[in-house]
Amino acid sequence: MRVLLDENVDSLLASLFDERCEVSTVRARKWDGKKNGELLRLAEVEFDAFVTMD
């Protein structure tokens, strides 16, 4: 499973996912500052889950 953590989620959370999960962050993808609609369109192509605190 591919998981994307939003920029408002502490990246340390990535270590809590099962080792079978591939976890990335919005910052690591250089997508920070993108508006929600654009970010969701980008994420849906590559990720199975999007974790946010909005």
NORWORA-V353059 format. One record per residue. N is the residue number from 1. RES is the residue in three letters. PHI is phi as a letter, one per 40 degrees, with the letter a starting at -180 (999 if undefined). OMEGA is omega in whole degrees, -180 to 180 (none if undefined). D_FIRST is the distance of its C-alpha to the first C-alpha in whole Angstrom. Layout:
n={N/N}
res={RES/RES}
phi={PHI/PHI}
omega={OMEGA/OMEGA}
d_first={D_FIRST/D_FIRST}
//
This chain:
n={1/2/3/4/5/6/7/8/9/10/11/12/13/14/15/16/17/18/19/20/21/22/23/24/25/26/27/28/29/30/31/32/33/34/35/36/37/38/39/40/41/42/43/44/45/46/47/48/49/50/51/52/53/54}
res={MET/ARG/VAL/LEU/LEU/ASP/GLU/ASN/VAL/ASP/SER/LEU/LEU/ALA/SER/LEU/PHE/ASP/GLU/ARG/CYS/GLU/VAL/SER/THR/VAL/ARG/ALA/ARG/LYS/TRP/ASP/GLY/LYS/LYS/ASN/GLY/GLU/LEU/LEU/ARG/LEU/ALA/GLU/VAL/GLU/PHE/ASP/ALA/PHE/VAL/THR/MET/ASP}
phi={999/b/b/b/c/c/c/c/b/c/c/c/c/d/c/c/c/d/c/c/c/b/b/b/b/d/c/c/c/g/b/c/g/c/c/d/c/c/c/c/c/c/c/c/c/b/b/c/a/b/b/b/b/c}
omega={178/-175/177/176/179/-177/179/179/180/-177/176/177/-179/-178/-180/179/176/-178/178/179/174/-174/176/179/176/180/-180/178/-178/178/-178/-178/179/177/-174/-178/180/179/179/178/178/-175/-175/-180/-171/-171/178/-178/179/-178/-179/177/178/none}
d_first={0/4/6/10/13/16/19/21/18/19/17/18/15/13/14/14/10/10/10/7/5/6/8/11/14/16/19/18/17/21/20/22/25/23/24/22/22/22/19/17/18/16/13/13/13/10/8/6/8/11/13/17/20/22}
//
